Amino acid sequence: MAETAATGGLKRQLSLWNLIIYGLIVVQPTAPMPSFGVVSTEAKGHVVTALLIAMVAMFFTALSYGRMARAYPSAGSAYTYVGREIHPGLGYVTGWSMVMDYVINPLICTIWCSKAAAVFLPGVPYAAWAVFFAGLFTCINLVGVKTNAKFNAGLAAFMGVVIVWVLVAAVRYVLGLPEYPAGFFSKPFYDPENFQSQAVFTGASIAVLTYIGFDGISTLSEEVENPRRNILLATVGVCLITGVLAGIQVYAGQLVWPWGEAAYPDIDTAYVHVAGKAGGELLKQVVTATLLVATIGSGSGALLGAARLLYGMGRDNALPRGFFGQVDAKSGVPRNNVILVGLVSLIGAFLMSYQLGAEMLNFGAFIAFMGVNAAAFLRYGVREGERTLWDRVPPVLGFLTCLFIFWNLRWQAKLAGVVWLLVGVAWGYAKNRGKWVTPSEIPQE
């Protein structure tokens, strides 16, 4: 720790609890609510089953992230794992894909927050809200990672209270029903009249979005106490906690508003209407506000991860070191990167739609997920360790699952993602004259 501070690098000051809170905020405790209507419709009411299938798929990838973080406790995350275990060129491609993923995340959060805030104060123009939220995400991250962790803890507590309120209202509503049709409590898991395996897997491919963001934990590896232990525990823990919390929320929502009973007034805000049905107009407004707050936390956390990824690539000179590889001596924050991502979020809020941004985010995320699973398989299943089935099967399953989801992205997202990759690879190849930079390995202490 002393060495890190002396050389002007990142400081190890985050505990396991800080990591878990950070991961939950980036993923969002309310993550299943925005996609509830879409998943329920696509899976024909089997929203809980779809969500649990997605959890199993992401569990394997989370395990690979955690195991690779034990080997390389570096801020570069997947960029480092793939670059050192497979090939520096593929590591660069992975890192460049992650840049798209991490930079677009706060961008789409800026878009969503700006539109949601306009519902409460319609007199304020969208442009003003975009400037406000992009600036807010940037300022939160400029004050330092420890302050960010405290901010995250407060957000988690607030969202926890609202989730409990929704669940209590749902229980009261269900207990007050005059009768329960046959299979009422089991249909969110399995409804023999409407079950179609293809529909459930389609729903699961969308439900995976509930877990997007857990990988951001590994970008904080150089700011964590005992990273070889805590990154693995936090990554897997956040994935499982998110799955359990999300499963409970969507199960309650499906009981309050059974699939097929009536169409949702708006499929994108279906859970808001579920909350209103269970607890009245006040709860409906509170849930709407909570989703806004949750997205603020997600956008702030995503910007934090983006700045650390850019720092890891800049330190290795895969990106210009003079700009990206610098850390502010006072705050311990890669300030240039924070400001840059904030500006991109602001500009992108005027140039890109939320839908295209979200799909491009998935493009970058799943390239990184596949790369990390492949790196974990090579390191633990081929080269080192006992090379047991436990070392080989989880990363293979994680890779195949991510490949399946990646393959089913819309062509527009694939085209935009491929263009991004081609531009990045051409620039990186020219910059390094065909010699790819091997990511640096940062010692634990």
Secondary structure, 3 states (H helix, E strand, C coil): CHHHHHCCCCCCCECHHHHHHHHHHHHCCCCHHHHHHHHHHHCCCCHHHHHHHHHHHHHHHHHHHHHHHHHCCCCCCHHHHHHHHCCHHHHHHHHHHHHHHHHHHHHHHHHHHHHHHHHHCCCCCHHHHHHHHHHHHHHHHHCCHHHHHHHHHHHHHHHHHHHHHHHHHHHHHHHCCCCCCCCCCCCCCCCCCCCCHHHHHHHHHHHHHHHCCHHHHHHHHHHECCHHHHHHHHHHHHHHHHHHHHHHHHHHHHHHCCCCCCCCCCHHHHHHHHHHHHHHHHHHHHHHHHHHHHHHHHHHHHHHHHHHHHHHHHHCCCCCHHHHCCCCCCCCCCHHHHHHHHHHHHHHHHHCCHHHHHHHHHHHHHHHHHHHHHHHHHHHHHHCCCCCHHHHHHHHHHHHHHHHHHHCCCHHHHHHHHHHHHHHHHHHHHHCCCCCCCCCCCCCC
